[in-house]
Amino acid sequence: QATATDRAVGFGLVAFSLALFAYYTLWIVVLPFIDSAHAIHRFFLPREYAVIIPVVAGLLLLLFIGVFIVVVTWKSRKPAKKSE
Amino acid sequence: MTKLAQWLWGLALLGSAWAALALSPPGLRLPAPYRQALLPLPVYLLVAFGCYALATVGYRVATFNDCEEAAAELREHINAAREDLRRRGLRF
């Protein structure tokens, strides 16, 4: 049996990604077919954000990974290679 | 054909199908909701794949069983190795 925290975190991740998938699917695939007068549209941002938010998040992720790699590479320079 | 080539082929096929439908070629008139849903499809598939990856990781974390005996055995091995090396003069 996995530890309680492991299970909590794990199933929490599953629940979160299921919720995210459901919300995003509704937003992108279902909403265009629903009348613009329906109340459900109140729960969703304008459609442009459905593309802008993931793209910006992806760029931020790449930026973070790049910075991380640079920092780690910088720190692991051998002292003989660069003068102090 | 290598796996990479297969993947690239598949992507190229799907990409050109999407482009053909979505970038309003003259002569093709899809009803408006379909076009609205079709346009962000690449981003949607990426996000869906990300959700699937996250869910898989979460599920595997939740169901990976602890192996108490293996952990204890490993700790023993580590201590024995450490003792051995200390005897041979390696300083920690």
Backbone of each chain as nested JSON, in Angstrom:
{
  "chains": [
    {"id": "A", "residues": [
      {"number": 1, "name": "GLN", "atoms": {"N": [0.827, -1.202, 0.0], "CA": [0.0, 0.0, 0.0], "C": [0.857, 1.245, 0.0]}},
      {"number": 2, "name": "ALA", "atoms": {"N": [0.561, 2.183, -0.879], "CA": [1.321, 3.431, -0.883], "C": [0.963, 4.241, 0.354]}},
      {"number": 3, "name": "THR", "atoms": {"N": [1.85, 5.146, 0.744], "CA": [1.571, 5.953, 1.934], "C": [0.354, 6.847, 1.693]}},
      {"number": 4, "name": "ALA", "atoms": {"N": [-0.223, 7.316, 2.805], "CA": [-1.446, 8.115, 2.697], "C": [-1.208, 9.384, 1.909]}},
      {"number": 5, "name": "THR", "atoms": {"N": [-0.051, 10.057, 2.156], "CA": [0.219, 11.283, 1.407], "C": [0.381, 10.968, -0.068]}},
      {"number": 6, "name": "ASP", "atoms": {"N": [1.083, 9.868, -0.382], "CA": [1.247, 9.488, -1.785], "C": [-0.102, 9.328, -2.462]}},
      {"number": 7, "name": "ARG", "atoms": {"N": [-1.003, 8.6, -1.774], "CA": [-2.299, 8.354, -2.378], "C": [-3.085, 9.649, -2.512]}},
      {"number": 8, "name": "ALA", "atoms": {"N": [-3.017, 10.503, -1.472], "CA": [-3.756, 11.77, -1.534], "C": [-3.273, 12.612, -2.71]}},
      {"number": 9, "name": "VAL", "atoms": {"N": [-1.943, 12.785, -2.795], "CA": [-1.39, 13.584, -3.89], "C": [-1.735, 12.957, -5.235]}},
      {"number": 10, "name": "GLY", "atoms": {"N": [-1.549, 11.645, -5.332], "CA": [-1.784, 10.972, -6.609], "C": [-3.22, 11.124, -7.085]}},
      {"number": 11, "name": "PHE", "atoms": {"N": [-4.16, 10.757, -6.217], "CA": [-5.554, 10.859, -6.634], "C": [-5.986, 12.31, -6.799]}},
      {"number": 12, "name": "GLY", "atoms": {"N": [-5.355, 13.215, -6.028], "CA": [-5.623, 14.628, -6.237], "C": [-5.234, 15.055, -7.635]}},
      {"number": 13, "name": "LEU", "atoms": {"N": [-4.06, 14.618, -8.087], "CA": [-3.631, 14.926, -9.453], "C": [-4.623, 14.376, -10.472]}},
      {"number": 14, "name": "VAL", "atoms": {"N": [-5.064, 13.127, -10.256], "CA": [-6.021, 12.524, -11.191], "C": [-7.291, 13.361, -11.245]}},
      {"number": 15, "name": "ALA", "atoms": {"N": [-7.817, 13.723, -10.06], "CA": [-9.055, 14.507, -10.018], "C": [-8.86, 15.847, -10.71]}},
      {"number": 16, "name": "PHE", "atoms": {"N": [-7.723, 16.502, -10.422], "CA": [-7.464, 17.801, -11.026], "C": [-7.401, 17.71, -12.537]}},
      {"number": 17, "name": "SER", "atoms": {"N": [-6.68, 16.711, -13.049], "CA": [-6.555, 16.641, -14.506], "C": [-7.871, 16.24, -15.158]}},
      {"number": 18, "name": "LEU", "atoms": {"N": [-8.682, 15.424, -14.494], "CA": [-9.997, 15.114, -15.044], "C": [-10.869, 16.367, -15.114]}},
      {"number": 19, "name": "ALA", "atoms": {"N": [-10.846, 17.157, -14.019], "CA": [-11.637, 18.388, -13.997], "C": [-11.175, 19.333, -15.102]}},
      {"number": 20, "name": "LEU", "atoms": {"N": [-9.843, 19.497, -15.208], "CA": [-9.302, 20.391, -16.227], "C": [-9.709, 19.932, -17.624]}},
      {"number": 21, "name": "PHE", "atoms": {"N": [-9.614, 18.609, -17.864], "CA": [-9.974, 18.075, -19.169], "C": [-11.45, 18.32, -19.473]}},
      {"number": 22, "name": "ALA", "atoms": {"N": [-12.3, 18.083, -18.467], "CA": [-13.741, 18.27, -18.686], "C": [-14.055, 19.727, -19.006]}},
      {"number": 23, "name": "TYR", "atoms": {"N": [-13.487, 20.641, -18.176], "CA": [-13.751, 22.064, -18.394], "C": [-13.272, 22.494, -19.777]}},
      {"number": 24, "name": "TYR", "atoms": {"N": [-12.047, 22.09, -20.134], "CA": [-11.472, 22.519, -21.402], "C": [-12.231, 21.93, -22.577]}},
      {"number": 25, "name": "THR", "atoms": {"N": [-12.666, 20.666, -22.441], "CA": [-13.436, 20.058, -23.531], "C": [-14.751, 20.796, -23.74]}},
      {"number": 26, "name": "LEU", "atoms": {"N": [-15.445, 21.083, -22.611], "CA": [-16.672, 21.86, -22.736], "C": [-16.401, 23.175, -23.442]}},
      {"number": 27, "name": "TRP", "atoms": {"N": [-15.361, 23.848, -23.02], "CA": [-15.039, 25.183, -23.527], "C": [-14.82, 25.167, -25.039]}},
      {"number": 28, "name": "ILE", "atoms": {"N": [-13.945, 24.226, -25.477], "CA": [-13.521, 24.237, -26.875], "C": [-14.53, 23.532, -27.772]}},
      {"number": 29, "name": "VAL", "atoms": {"N": [-15.016, 22.363, -27.345], "CA": [-15.76, 21.515, -28.272], "C": [-17.264, 21.709, -28.165]}},
      {"number": 30, "name": "VAL", "atoms": {"N": [-17.776, 21.913, -26.948], "CA": [-19.229, 21.89, -26.76], "C": [-19.841, 23.282, -26.906]}},
      {"number": 31, "name": "LEU", "atoms": {"N": [-19.152, 24.281, -26.327], "CA": [-19.749, 25.615, -26.267], "C": [-20.133, 26.209, -27.619]}},
      {"number": 32, "name": "PRO", "atoms": {"N": [-19.354, 25.991, -28.692], "CA": [-19.78, 26.576, -29.976], "C": [-21.173, 26.135, -30.414]}},
      {"number": 33, "name": "PHE", "atoms": {"N": [-21.603, 24.955, -29.938], "CA": [-22.889, 24.445, -30.384], "C": [-24.035, 24.892, -29.497]}},
      {"number": 34, "name": "ILE", "atoms": {"N": [-23.698, 25.657, -28.441], "CA": [-24.745, 26.08, -27.529], "C": [-25.093, 27.533, -27.811]}},
      {"number": 35, "name": "ASP", "atoms": {"N": [-26.381, 27.795, -27.853], "CA": [-26.908, 29.123, -28.097], "C": [-26.233, 30.166, -27.221]}},
      {"number": 36, "name": "SER", "atoms": {"N": [-25.878, 31.319, -27.774], "CA": [-25.141, 32.318, -26.998], "C": [-25.999, 32.937, -25.9]}},
      {"number": 37, "name": "ALA", "atoms": {"N": [-27.297, 32.636, -25.893], "CA": [-28.158, 33.175, -24.838], "C": [-28.188, 32.285, -23.604]}},
      {"number": 38, "name": "HIS", "atoms": {"N": [-27.681, 31.057, -23.734], "CA": [-27.76, 30.096, -22.63], "C": [-26.919, 30.55, -21.444]}},
      {"number": 39, "name": "ALA", "atoms": {"N": [-27.36, 30.196, -20.217], "CA": [-26.669, 30.66, -19.003], "C": [-25.286, 30.065, -18.853]}},
      {"number": 40, "name": "ILE", "atoms": {"N": [-25.022, 28.928, -19.497], "CA": [-23.766, 28.233, -19.246], "C": [-22.564, 29.073, -19.664]}},
      {"number": 41, "name": "HIS", "atoms": {"N": [-22.776, 30.0, -20.619], "CA": [-21.654, 30.798, -21.107], "C": [-21.062, 31.694, -20.029]}},
      {"number": 42, "name": "ARG", "atoms": {"N": [-21.833, 31.909, -18.929], "CA": [-21.308, 32.747, -17.854], "C": [-20.105, 32.121, -17.17]}},
      {"number": 43, "name": "PHE", "atoms": {"N": [-20.002, 30.782, -17.243], "CA": [-18.923, 30.109, -16.52], "C": [-17.63, 30.037, -17.302]}},
      {"number": 44, "name": "PHE", "atoms": {"N": [-17.653, 30.551, -18.532], "CA": [-16.468, 30.41, -19.372], "C": [-16.003, 31.774, -19.857]}},
      {"number": 45, "name": "LEU", "atoms": {"N": [-14.675, 31.934, -19.88], "CA": [-14.085, 33.164, -20.402], "C": [-14.311, 33.221, -21.914]}},
      {"number": 46, "name": "PRO", "atoms": {"N": [-14.086, 34.398, -22.518], "CA": [-14.158, 34.466, -23.987], "C": [-13.22, 33.468, -24.639]}},
      {"number": 47, "name": "ARG", "atoms": {"N": [-13.583, 32.996, -25.819], "CA": [-12.884, 31.86, -26.405], "C": [-11.413, 32.114, -26.702]}},
      {"number": 48, "name": "GLU", "atoms": {"N": [-11.038, 33.385, -26.923], "CA": [-9.627, 33.625, -27.226], "C": [-8.751, 33.077, -26.109]}},
      {"number": 49, "name": "TYR", "atoms": {"N": [-9.234, 33.206, -24.859], "CA": [-8.424, 32.773, -23.727], "C": [-8.184, 31.278, -23.722]}},
      {"number": 50, "name": "ALA", "atoms": {"N": [-9.059, 30.524, -24.41], "CA": [-8.871, 29.075, -24.452], "C": [-7.61, 28.7, -25.21]}},
      {"number": 51, "name": "VAL", "atoms": {"N": [-7.118, 29.607, -26.04], "CA": [-5.859, 29.358, -26.744], "C": [-4.723, 30.121, -26.08]}},
      {"number": 52, "name": "ILE", "atoms": {"N": [-5.015, 31.376, -25.668], "CA": [-3.949, 32.21, -25.119], "C": [-3.377, 31.606, -23.846]}},
      {"number": 53, "name": "ILE", "atoms": {"N": [-4.262, 31.151, -22.944], "CA": [-3.787, 30.656, -21.65], "C": [-2.869, 29.445, -21.795]}},
      {"number": 54, "name": "PRO", "atoms": {"N": [-3.238, 28.4, -22.554], "CA": [-2.306, 27.269, -22.694], "C": [-1.01, 27.649, -23.379]}},
      {"number": 55, "name": "VAL", "atoms": {"N": [-1.076, 28.529, -24.386], "CA": [0.151, 28.907, -25.085], "C": [1.085, 29.642, -24.137]}},
      {"number": 56, "name": "VAL", "atoms": {"N": [0.539, 30.604, -23.38], "CA": [1.378, 31.347, -22.433], "C": [1.942, 30.408, -21.376]}},
      {"number": 57, "name": "ALA", "atoms": {"N": [1.097, 29.494, -20.872], "CA": [1.578, 28.535, -19.87], "C": [2.695, 27.669, -20.437]}},
      {"number": 58, "name": "GLY", "atoms": {"N": [2.536, 27.237, -21.697], "CA": [3.574, 26.428, -22.317], "C": [4.872, 27.196, -22.462]}},
      {"number": 59, "name": "LEU", "atoms": {"N": [4.779, 28.471, -22.87], "CA": [5.987, 29.28, -23.007], "C": [6.666, 29.472, -21.66]}},
      {"number": 60, "name": "LEU", "atoms": {"N": [5.852, 29.728, -20.617], "CA": [6.427, 29.886, -19.281], "C": [7.144, 28.615, -18.851]}},
      {"number": 61, "name": "LEU", "atoms": {"N": [6.521, 27.466, -19.161], "CA": [7.153, 26.2, -18.807], "C": [8.498, 26.053, -19.499]}},
      {"number": 62, "name": "LEU", "atoms": {"N": [8.541, 26.357, -20.804], "CA": [9.797, 26.26, -21.54], "C": [10.833, 27.211, -20.966]}},
      {"number": 63, "name": "LEU", "atoms": {"N": [10.366, 28.434, -20.625], "CA": [11.285, 29.412, -20.042], "C": [11.879, 28.883, -18.74]}},
      {"number": 64, "name": "PHE", "atoms": {"N": [11.022, 28.309, -17.906], "CA": [11.468, 27.797, -16.629], "C": [12.484, 26.676, -16.82]}},
      {"number": 65, "name": "ILE", "atoms": {"N": [12.177, 25.747, -17.745], "CA": [13.1, 24.641, -18.003], "C": [14.427, 25.173, -18.508]}},
      {"number": 66, "name": "GLY", "atoms": {"N": [14.378, 26.141, -19.435], "CA": [15.614, 26.703, -19.968], "C": [16.451, 27.356, -18.891]}},
      {"number": 67, "name": "VAL", "atoms": {"N": [15.808, 28.171, -18.048], "CA": [16.544, 28.832, -16.968], "C": [17.158, 27.799, -16.04]}},
      {"number": 68, "name": "PHE", "atoms": {"N": [16.384, 26.759, -15.729], "CA": [16.889, 25.711, -14.847], "C": [18.141, 25.069, -15.418]}},
      {"number": 69, "name": "ILE", "atoms": {"N": [18.095, 24.718, -16.725], "CA": [19.244, 24.082, -17.364], "C": [20.447, 24.999, -17.322]}},
      {"number": 70, "name": "VAL", "atoms": {"N": [20.221, 26.302, -17.629], "CA": [21.342, 27.248, -17.62], "C": [21.945, 27.322, -16.231]}},
      {"number": 71, "name": "VAL", "atoms": {"N": [21.108, 27.422, -15.209], "CA": [21.617, 27.559, -13.845], "C": [22.423, 26.323, -13.451]}},
      {"number": 72, "name": "VAL", "atoms": {"N": [21.886, 25.147, -13.733], "CA": [22.574, 23.913, -13.347], "C": [23.896, 23.775, -14.104]}},
      {"number": 73, "name": "THR", "atoms": {"N": [23.875, 24.084, -15.416], "CA": [25.115, 24.003, -16.19], "C": [26.141, 24.998, -15.67]}},
      {"number": 74, "name": "TRP", "atoms": {"N": [25.675, 26.194, -15.346], "CA": [26.582, 27.226, -14.834], "C": [27.228, 26.783, -13.529]}},
      {"number": 75, "name": "LYS", "atoms": {"N": [26.415, 26.198, -12.655], "CA": [26.946, 25.802, -11.355], "C": [27.934, 24.659, -11.458]}},
      {"number": 76, "name": "SER", "atoms": {"N": [27.787, 23.809, -12.505], "CA": [28.641, 22.638, -12.555], "C": [29.879, 22.859, -13.395]}},
      {"number": 77, "name": "ARG", "atoms": {"N": [30.213, 24.112, -13.683], "CA": [31.468, 24.385, -14.374], "C": [32.632, 23.948, -13.501]}},
      {"number": 78, "name": "LYS", "atoms": {"N": [33.648, 23.29, -14.13], "CA": [34.829, 22.919, -13.345], "C": [35.658, 24.17, -13.114]}},
      {"number": 79, "name": "PRO", "atoms": {"N": [36.259, 24.349, -11.917], "CA": [37.033, 25.57, -11.607], "C": [38.179, 25.774, -12.575]}},
      {"number": 80, "name": "ALA", "atoms": {"N": [38.753, 24.657, -13.139], "CA": [39.919, 24.824, -14.014], "C": [39.533, 25.478, -15.332]}},
      {"number": 81, "name": "LYS", "atoms": {"N": [38.246, 25.378, -15.703], "CA": [37.877, 25.866, -17.029], "C": [37.766, 27.391, -17.061]}},
      {"number": 82, "name": "LYS", "atoms": {"N": [37.345, 27.971, -15.933], "CA": [37.185, 29.427, -15.938], "C": [38.053, 30.03, -14.852]}},
      {"number": 83, "name": "SER", "atoms": {"N": [38.625, 31.189, -15.136], "CA": [39.411, 31.84, -14.085], "C": [38.468, 32.45, -13.064]}},
      {"number": 84, "name": "GLU", "atoms": {"N": [38.938, 32.502, -11.847], "CA": [38.069, 33.0, -10.767], "C": [37.772, 34.475, -10.961]}}
    ]},
    {"id": "B", "residues": [
      {"number": 1, "name": "MET", "atoms": {"N": [10.456, 1.747, -41.698], "CA": [10.392, 3.181, -41.33], "C": [10.581, 3.32, -39.827]}},
      {"number": 2, "name": "THR", "atoms": {"N": [11.378, 4.274, -39.402], "CA": [11.641, 4.439, -37.975], "C": [10.395, 5.001, -37.286]}},
      {"number": 3, "name": "LYS", "atoms": {"N": [10.419, 4.888, -35.941], "CA": [9.289, 5.397, -35.163], "C": [9.148, 6.894, -35.364]}},
      {"number": 4, "name": "LEU", "atoms": {"N": [10.296, 7.599, -35.397], "CA": [10.25, 9.043, -35.586], "C": [9.562, 9.376, -36.895]}},
      {"number": 5, "name": "ALA", "atoms": {"N": [9.961, 8.651, -37.964], "CA": [9.354, 8.911, -39.268], "C": [7.856, 8.643, -39.222]}},
      {"number": 6, "name": "GLN", "atoms": {"N": [7.443, 7.576, -38.535], "CA": [6.014, 7.287, -38.424], "C": [5.266, 8.414, -37.737]}},
      {"number": 7, "name": "TRP", "atoms": {"N": [5.83, 8.865, -36.604], "CA": [5.178, 9.947, -35.872], "C": [5.079, 11.201, -36.721]}},
      {"number": 8, "name": "LEU", "atoms": {"N": [6.195, 11.537, -37.416], "CA": [6.179, 12.745, -38.241], "C": [5.154, 12.632, -39.356]}},
      {"number": 9, "name": "TRP", "atoms": {"N": [5.057, 11.45, -39.969], "CA": [4.052, 11.217, -40.995], "C": [2.633, 11.438, -40.444]}},
      {"number": 10, "name": "GLY", "atoms": {"N": [2.381, 10.808, -39.3], "CA": [1.047, 10.95, -38.696], "C": [0.721, 12.402, -38.417]}},
      {"number": 11, "name": "LEU", "atoms": {"N": [1.705, 13.116, -37.815], "CA": [1.494, 14.532, -37.518], "C": [1.249, 15.324, -38.798]}},
      {"number": 12, "name": "ALA", "atoms": {"N": [2.042, 15.034, -39.829], "CA": [1.885, 15.765, -41.081], "C": [0.5, 15.522, -41.667]}},
      {"number": 13, "name": "LEU", "atoms": {"N": [0.052, 14.275, -41.621], "CA": [-1.278, 13.946, -42.149], "C": [-2.376, 14.687, -41.405]}},
      {"number": 14, "name": "LEU", "atoms": {"N": [-2.333, 14.553, -40.055], "CA": [-3.358, 15.214, -39.248], "C": [-3.282, 16.723, -39.417]}},
      {"number": 15, "name": "GLY", "atoms": {"N": [-2.048, 17.247, -39.443], "CA": [-1.879, 18.69, -39.59], "C": [-2.444, 19.206, -40.898]}},
      {"number": 16, "name": "SER", "atoms": {"N": [-2.185, 18.477, -41.991], "CA": [-2.693, 18.958, -43.265], "C": [-4.202, 18.797, -43.349]}},
      {"number": 17, "name": "ALA", "atoms": {"N": [-4.744, 17.739, -42.728], "CA": [-6.208, 17.602, -42.706], "C": [-6.831, 18.775, -41.968]}},
      {"number": 18, "name": "TRP", "atoms": {"N": [-6.244, 19.113, -40.809], "CA": [-6.755, 20.231, -40.026], "C": [-6.656, 21.538, -40.801]}},
      {"number": 19, "name": "ALA", "atoms": {"N": [-5.472, 21.78, -41.408], "CA": [-5.274, 23.017, -42.149], "C": [-6.254, 23.108, -43.311]}},
      {"number": 20, "name": "ALA", "atoms": {"N": [-6.451, 21.98, -43.988], "CA": [-7.355, 21.988, -45.13], "C": [-8.76, 22.399, -44.712]}},
      {"number": 21, "name": "LEU", "atoms": {"N": [-9.203, 21.901, -43.553], "CA": [-10.562, 22.201, -43.121], "C": [-10.673, 23.567, -42.473]}},
      {"number": 22, "name": "ALA", "atoms": {"N": [-9.637, 23.951, -41.711], "CA": [-9.804, 25.1, -40.824], "C": [-9.435, 26.431, -41.452]}},
      {"number": 23, "name": "LEU", "atoms": {"N": [-8.547, 26.446, -42.437], "CA": [-8.045, 27.733, -42.903], "C": [-8.874, 28.3, -44.051]}},
      {"number": 24, "name": "SER", "atoms": {"N": [-10.149, 28.034, -44.018], "CA": [-11.167, 28.58, -44.93], "C": [-10.718, 28.585, -46.386]}},
      {"number": 25, "name": "PRO", "atoms": {"N": [-10.551, 27.378, -46.971], "CA": [-10.259, 27.348, -48.408], "C": [-11.506, 27.767, -49.177]}},
      {"number": 26, "name": "PRO", "atoms": {"N": [-11.3, 28.371, -50.305], "CA": [-12.481, 28.772, -51.078], "C": [-13.276, 27.544, -51.511]}},
      {"number": 27, "name": "GLY", "atoms": {"N": [-14.555, 27.635, -51.39], "CA": [-15.392, 26.54, -51.865], "C": [-15.885, 25.623, -50.776]}},
      {"number": 28, "name": "LEU", "atoms": {"N": [-15.294, 25.722, -49.57], "CA": [-15.734, 24.846, -48.498], "C": [-16.524, 25.67, -47.493]}},
      {"number": 29, "name": "ARG", "atoms": {"N": [-17.757, 25.262, -47.236], "CA": [-18.579, 26.039, -46.303], "C": [-19.05, 25.155, -45.165]}},
      {"number": 30, "name": "LEU", "atoms": {"N": [-18.241, 25.079, -44.097], "CA": [-18.686, 24.353, -42.912], "C": [-19.605, 25.253, -42.089]}},
      {"number": 31, "name": "PRO", "atoms": {"N": [-20.599, 24.677, -41.429], "CA": [-21.433, 25.513, -40.538], "C": [-20.591, 26.13, -39.429]}},
      {"number": 32, "name": "ALA", "atoms": {"N": [-20.968, 27.319, -38.994], "CA": [-20.137, 28.147, -38.104], "C": [-19.69, 27.447, -36.826]}},
      {"number": 33, "name": "PRO", "atoms": {"N": [-20.57, 26.736, -36.077], "CA": [-20.086, 26.112, -34.836], "C": [-18.966, 25.106, -35.092]}},
      {"number": 34, "name": "TYR", "atoms": {"N": [-19.06, 24.35, -36.19], "CA": [-18.018, 23.368, -36.475], "C": [-16.69, 24.053, -36.698]}},
      {"number": 35, "name": "ARG", "atoms": {"N": [-16.708, 25.166, -37.428], "CA": [-15.452, 25.87, -37.684], "C": [-14.897, 26.444, -36.389]}},
      {"number": 36, "name": "GLN", "atoms": {"N": [-15.807, 26.954, -35.543], "CA": [-15.358, 27.511, -34.267], "C": [-14.713, 26.463, -33.385]}},
      {"number": 37, "name": "ALA", "atoms": {"N": [-15.267, 25.243, -33.411], "CA": [-14.703, 24.173, -32.584], "C": [-13.433, 23.611, -33.205]}},
      {"number": 38, "name": "LEU", "atoms": {"N": [-13.33, 23.68, -34.548], "CA": [-12.21, 23.044, -35.226], "C": [-10.923, 23.839, -35.077]}},
      {"number": 39, "name": "LEU", "atoms": {"N": [-11.054, 25.186, -35.042], "CA": [-9.852, 26.015, -35.116], "C": [-8.849, 25.795, -33.986]}},
      {"number": 40, "name": "PRO", "atoms": {"N": [-9.276, 25.731, -32.716], "CA": [-8.273, 25.526, -31.663], "C": [-7.903, 24.067, -31.445]}},
      {"number": 41, "name": "LEU", "atoms": {"N": [-8.264, 23.193, -32.364], "CA": [-8.075, 21.758, -32.12], "C": [-6.64, 21.349, -31.784]}},
      {"number": 42, "name": "PRO", "atoms": {"N": [-5.597, 21.868, -32.448], "CA": [-4.225, 21.454, -32.069], "C": [-3.909, 21.774, -30.618]}},
      {"number": 43, "name": "VAL", "atoms": {"N": [-4.26, 23.004, -30.183], "CA": [-4.005, 23.364, -28.781], "C": [-4.801, 22.457, -27.858]}},
      {"number": 44, "name": "TYR", "atoms": {"N": [-6.04, 22.161, -28.268], "CA": [-6.882, 21.306, -27.438], "C": [-6.259, 19.927, -27.268]}},
      {"number": 45, "name": "LEU", "atoms": {"N": [-5.76, 19.354, -28.379], "CA": [-5.161, 18.022, -28.295], "C": [-3.928, 18.033, -27.407]}},
      {"number": 46, "name": "LEU", "atoms": {"N": [-3.148, 19.127, -27.49], "CA": [-1.969, 19.241, -26.631], "C": [-2.36, 19.271, -25.164]}},
      {"number": 47, "name": "VAL", "atoms": {"N": [-3.369, 20.088, -24.837], "CA": [-3.815, 20.187, -23.451], "C": [-4.391, 18.86, -22.983]}},
      {"number": 48, "name": "ALA", "atoms": {"N": [-5.146, 18.195, -23.861], "CA": [-5.725, 16.893, -23.497], "C": [-4.624, 15.887, -23.213]}},
      {"number": 49, "name": "PHE", "atoms": {"N": [-3.584, 15.889, -24.057], "CA": [-2.474, 14.983, -23.819], "C": [-1.781, 15.301, -22.502]}},
      {"number": 50, "name": "GLY", "atoms": {"N": [-1.618, 16.62, -22.206], "CA": [-1.023, 17.007, -20.936], "C": [-1.841, 16.503, -19.759]}},
      {"number": 51, "name": "CYS", "atoms": {"N": [-3.166, 16.612, -19.852], "CA": [-4.028, 16.119, -18.783], "C": [-3.87, 14.62, -18.612]}},
      {"number": 52, "name": "TYR", "atoms": {"N": [-3.792, 13.903, -19.747], "CA": [-3.633, 12.454, -19.672], "C": [-2.319, 12.095, -18.998]}},
      {"number": 53, "name": "ALA", "atoms": {"N": [-1.244, 12.813, -19.361], "CA": [0.058, 12.54, -18.758], "C": [0.008, 12.786, -17.253]}},
      {"number": 54, "name": "LEU", "atoms": {"N": [-0.58, 13.929, -16.858], "CA": [-0.672, 14.265, -15.442], "C": [-1.469, 13.221, -14.676]}},
      {"number": 55, "name": "ALA", "atoms": {"N": [-2.605, 12.796, -15.271], "CA": [-3.441, 11.8, -14.604], "C": [-2.69, 10.479, -14.45]}},
      {"number": 56, "name": "THR", "atoms": {"N": [-1.939, 10.076, -15.485], "CA": [-1.182, 8.828, -15.406], "C": [-0.144, 8.892, -14.296]}},
      {"number": 57, "name": "VAL", "atoms": {"N": [0.598, 10.014, -14.248], "CA": [1.597, 10.171, -13.196], "C": [0.935, 10.094, -11.831]}},
      {"number": 58, "name": "GLY", "atoms": {"N": [-0.168, 10.839, -11.664], "CA": [-0.867, 10.843, -10.378], "C": [-1.338, 9.46, -9.988]}},
      {"number": 59, "name": "TYR", "atoms": {"N": [-1.901, 8.748, -10.958], "CA": [-2.41, 7.412, -10.652], "C": [-1.289, 6.477, -10.249]}},
      {"number": 60, "name": "ARG", "atoms": {"N": [-0.149, 6.555, -10.994], "CA": [0.955, 5.654, -10.661], "C": [1.542, 5.988, -9.3]}},
      {"number": 61, "name": "VAL", "atoms": {"N": [1.578, 7.303, -8.954], "CA": [2.053, 7.678, -7.623], "C": [1.134, 7.094, -6.556]}},
      {"number": 62, "name": "ALA", "atoms": {"N": [-0.179, 7.171, -6.809], "CA": [-1.133, 6.725, -5.797], "C": [-1.117, 5.216, -5.62]}},
      {"number": 63, "name": "THR", "atoms": {"N": [-0.806, 4.447, -6.676], "CA": [-0.937, 3.0, -6.575], "C": [0.388, 2.277, -6.466]}},
      {"number": 64, "name": "PHE", "atoms": {"N": [1.494, 3.056, -6.328], "CA": [2.784, 2.39, -6.207], "C": [2.938, 1.927, -4.765]}},
      {"number": 65, "name": "ASN", "atoms": {"N": [2.939, 0.61, -4.554], "CA": [2.945, 0.098, -3.185], "C": [4.315, 0.211, -2.549]}},
      {"number": 66, "name": "ASP", "atoms": {"N": [4.308, 0.56, -1.27], "CA": [5.544, 0.577, -0.507], "C": [6.083, -0.835, -0.344]}},
      {"number": 67, "name": "CYS", "atoms": {"N": [7.397, -0.983, -0.418], "CA": [7.993, -2.29, -0.172], "C": [8.857, -2.17, 1.061]}},
      {"number": 68, "name": "GLU", "atoms": {"N": [8.25, -2.379, 2.247], "CA": [8.964, -2.16, 3.49], "C": [10.213, -3.027, 3.582]}},
      {"number": 69, "name": "GLU", "atoms": {"N": [10.067, -4.337, 3.239], "CA": [11.206, -5.245, 3.398], "C": [12.345, -4.863, 2.465]}},
      {"number": 70, "name": "ALA", "atoms": {"N": [11.974, -4.528, 1.223], "CA": [13.022, -4.149, 0.278], "C": [13.741, -2.901, 0.766]}},
      {"number": 71, "name": "ALA", "atoms": {"N": [12.989, -1.946, 1.359], "CA": [13.612, -0.728, 1.86], "C": [14.582, -1.058, 2.993]}},
      {"number": 72, "name": "ALA", "atoms": {"N": [14.157, -1.922, 3.937], "CA": [15.026, -2.287, 5.051], "C": [16.274, -2.99, 4.547]}},
      {"number": 73, "name": "GLU", "atoms": {"N": [16.085, -3.899, 3.588], "CA": [17.219, -4.634, 3.029], "C": [18.2, -3.681, 2.369]}},
      {"number": 74, "name": "LEU", "atoms": {"N": [17.662, -2.714, 1.626], "CA": [18.526, -1.757, 0.951], "C": [19.317, -0.937, 1.955]}},
      {"number": 75, "name": "ARG", "atoms": {"N": [18.643, -0.521, 3.035], "CA": [19.351, 0.241, 4.068], "C": [20.495, -0.573, 4.645]}},
      {"number": 76, "name": "GLU", "atoms": {"N": [20.234, -1.862, 4.884], "CA": [21.303, -2.743, 5.385], "C": [22.47, -2.781, 4.434]}},
      {"number": 77, "name": "HIS", "atoms": {"N": [22.176, -2.982, 3.137], "CA": [23.238, -3.039, 2.138], "C": [24.067, -1.772, 2.153]}},
      {"number": 78, "name": "ILE", "atoms": {"N": [23.361, -0.631, 2.237], "CA": [24.062, 0.651, 2.197], "C": [24.998, 0.76, 3.388]}},
      {"number": 79, "name": "ASN", "atoms": {"N": [24.496, 0.392, 4.587], "CA": [25.354, 0.492, 5.77], "C": [26.539, -0.443, 5.686]}},
      {"number": 80, "name": "ALA", "atoms": {"N": [26.295, -1.666, 5.206], "CA": [27.398, -2.617, 5.069], "C": [28.455, -2.088, 4.116]}},
      {"number": 81, "name": "ALA", "atoms": {"N": [27.992, -1.53, 2.995], "CA": [28.957, -1.003, 2.017], "C": [29.739, 0.156, 2.617]}},
      {"number": 82, "name": "ARG", "atoms": {"N": [29.008, 1.023, 3.356], "CA": [29.673, 2.166, 3.97], "C": [30.743, 1.716, 4.954]}},
      {"number": 83, "name": "GLU", "atoms": {"N": [30.413, 0.712, 5.805], "CA": [31.391, 0.17, 6.753], "C": [32.614, -0.342, 6.026]}},
      {"number": 84, "name": "ASP", "atoms": {"N": [32.329, -1.121, 4.961], "CA": [33.411, -1.737, 4.218], "C": [34.362, -0.687, 3.674]}},
      {"number": 85, "name": "LEU", "atoms": {"N": [33.784, 0.36, 3.06], "CA": [34.631, 1.386, 2.462], "C": [35.378, 2.158, 3.538]}},
      {"number": 86, "name": "ARG", "atoms": {"N": [34.713, 2.364, 4.676], "CA": [35.398, 3.09, 5.751], "C": [36.603, 2.304, 6.238]}},
      {"number": 87, "name": "ARG", "atoms": {"N": [36.435, 0.97, 6.32], "CA": [37.567, 0.142, 6.719], "C": [38.697, 0.247, 5.745]}},
      {"number": 88, "name": "ARG", "atoms": {"N": [38.35, 0.351, 4.454], "CA": [39.416, 0.429, 3.462], "C": [40.02, 1.815, 3.361]}},
      {"number": 89, "name": "GLY", "atoms": {"N": [39.538, 2.721, 4.166], "CA": [40.242, 4.001, 4.22], "C": [39.566, 5.144, 3.513]}},
      {"number": 90, "name": "LEU", "atoms": {"N": [38.451, 4.911, 2.846], "CA": [37.795, 6.014, 2.148], "C": [37.082, 6.872, 3.177]}},
      {"number": 91, "name": "ARG", "atoms": {"N": [37.381, 8.158, 3.198], "CA": [36.774, 9.013, 4.203], "C": [35.496, 9.626, 3.66]}},
      {"number": 92, "name": "PHE", "atoms": {"N": [34.477, 9.682, 4.54], "CA": [33.178, 10.244, 4.107], "C": [33.066, 11.678, 4.589]}}
    ]}
  ]
}
